[in-house]
Amino acid sequence: MSAAKAMVCWRVNCMCWRTGLTLRTPKSAAFAACRRTWRTKPSPNRDGAAALDKWYFTAVKSTSLRWQTRPEVYLPKWQGRGRHPMRLKLGHPAVRPVPVKDLAADLPRNAWLRATIKDGSQGPLVGDFAFLRVVEAHNGLPGPTLWLALRRNLADPAVIKFY
């Protein structure tokens, strides 16, 4: 991992600590570098980093689906013939995951925290950050609960990056 990426990860961790957010503590204080995941499906690279119990920081597409709260799931009852059901279903099918760009649009103004990412040769790199606890969607069902970090550009607030 480059020094700049490690610095961004460290700064995000410090911002989470200052704002009272708690990240799960890894067994080692190392970060895993992940490639960007532009698919809506979970990345094997990202899942591998999680399996190693490392923190990871990777960009996600703005259309990636997430829930703000974990939806109810159930195993359908066997109807008396055929195979027994083995796949979970949503308890309330009307409760659908939403794209992360819609979650960002609903954030109040005070949810954003201004922070310096790093000091560059042309001055400090500053951005607005927000953090949400979300549930990832895997094939229409809830996946792991994780942090969604949002970075908003100061020059153009309509430009938001999702991690």
Protein Blocks (a to p, Z undefined) as FASTA:
>chain_A
ZZklmmmmmmmmmmmmmnopacdddfbfcdcdddddfbfbdcfklmmmmmnopacddddd
fkbccdfbdcdddddddehiajddfbdcdfblmlccddfklmmmmpcfklpccddfbdcf
kopaddddddddddddeehiacddddddddddfklmmbccdZZ
